Structure formats: C-alpha cells, structure tokens
C-alpha cells in the first residue's frame, strides 16, 4: 500500500532506469559488464533492475561514500571517480577491454567523460541525467 505520489515516483524512476538498460541490450557476460554512473534514486533503481535483468550486479560509480555504500550493499563493486586510476580500474575489472556499456544518470561533463572512457571499443554510453555542461567528443565517435 503505497501513497499515490510515492507510487508515481517509483513508476517513473523505474521506467526511466528500465528504458536505459533496454537501450544497452543484453551484455554477453552479464550485468557486471555494465557501469552505472550516479547512484541517486535513478541509479540505484538501475542497479536493482540490472541485477534482475542480467543476473548480477553492475559496476557502480559515485562521488558520495554513502551512495557507494548503498550500492555495495546491493552487491556492486564501486568506484570513486575523484580518485586517480579509477577509470583504468573499471576497465581492468571488466576484463581489460572496458565495459560493455555505461549509463550516466548524472549527465555532467565529467560523468560523461568517465562513462565514455570506460566502455570498450564498440561499447554503448547512454546519458539519462540532465545536469548539463559541455560535451567535447572527437568526430570519429559521432555516427
């Protein structure tokens, strides 16, 4: 028995996270090859849905120690993007080639840069968040 307003929030955030995961497609080696950037309400919804859809927890990235602790409690390996070497660590933890996909639930310049650097060649980056900023990308990557 949820209050109507809370049910609407869960439905909206759940569908938003679900839609992003469906855009990514089925990772060949399970959910551990997906990176969730931003562990607010949408990001944590995506963690739960990725576990249900792909059989295991994704990698999770956030600047907040509390958010990372929540994701760890859900089974995620977590990363602090403010620390040196974290992009490289994600790539190594995804078999050395990078992640199958990254979903950016922040949508800031720095989070997009992190997301785009940790995916493998041919990988997918889905930007959901609307924080804003500037996007600097080589034209080689623009379809």
N, C-alpha and C positions, 0 to 999 in steps of 0.2 A: 504494500500500500504506500505508494509514493505520492507526495503532493504533486498536483498538476504541473506546477512550474519546474520542479526538480525533474520530473519525468520528461518534460520537453527538453531540458538541458541535456540529459543523458542521451536522449534520442538524437539530438542534433550533433553532439560531440561524437557519439558512437558512429553515426553515418559518415561524418567527416573523416574520422580515422579509418573506417572501413573502406571508404572510397579511395583514399590514398594507398592503402595496402593492395586493393584490387588493381590499381594502376601499375603497381610494381610487378604484379604477377607472381607465379609460384617459383620461389628460389630453389635451385636444383639440390641444394644441401640443407634445406630447412631454414627456419626463421633466424638462426644465428648468423646468417649472411646478410641480414637487414640491419641497418643502423637507424635508430630513431634519435633525432637531434631536437632537443627541447622536451622536457619532461613535466610540462604543466598538465592541465586536465586532458587536452587532446593527445599529448604524447603518451601519457600513462594509459589512456584508452587504447592507443595503438599497440602498446606493449601487451596488454591483455588480449586484444584481438589477434595479434601476430602469434601469440602462444597457441590460441585456439585454432587458427587457420593453418599454421605451418608446423606445429608440433613442438616448438621450443622457443625460448625467449630470444628476442633480438638483442643486439648491442645497443647501449643507451648512452647518450651524451648530454650533459648539462653542466652549467657553471655552479649550480646550487648543490651543496653537500646533502641537504635534506632530500632534494629530488632524486639524487643518485641513490641515496639510501632506500628510498621507496622502490626504485627500480630494481635494486639488488635484492630486496625482499621478494620481488616477483620473479627472481631468477636471472636477471640480466647481468652481464658483465658491463661495467660502467667506466666512463672516461670523463676526465675534467679537461675541457678544451683550453683552459687557461694555462695548463702545464705544458712545458716543452715535450715534444716527442709523442704526443697523443695521437696525431694523425697517423704517424708511422706505426704506432702500436695497434691501432684499429686495423690497418692494412695487414700487419703480421698476424693478428688474431683471426683474420678472415682468409687464412691460407697463404698469405704473402702476395696475393694478386689484388686484394681490395674487396670491398663489399659488393654483393650482387646489386644492392640498391640502398639509397639513403633517403629518408623522409624528413624534411626540415619543417618542424612545427613552429619555428620562430619567424623565419623569413627576413632575417637581417643579413647585411653584407657578410659579416664574419661567419655566421652559421651556414650560409650558402657556400662560402669558400671551403669551410670544413667538410661539408657534405660532398661537394664536387671533387675534393682531393682524396676522399677515402673510398670512392667507388672504383671498381676495376674498369678496364677498357671495355666499352660497350655497356657499362652499368647504367642504372637509372637513378636520377635525382628528381624527387617530387617535392615541390615547395608548397606548403599549405599555409604557413604563417604569413602575416601581413605587417610585420614590424616596420619594414621599409629600409631604405638605404640605396646604395648603388650596386649595380651588377657589372663587374668587369670580367668578360669572358672572351677567350680567343674565338675568332670567327670560325675556326676549324671545328668547334663544338656546336655551332648553330646549324640545325638541319635546313 
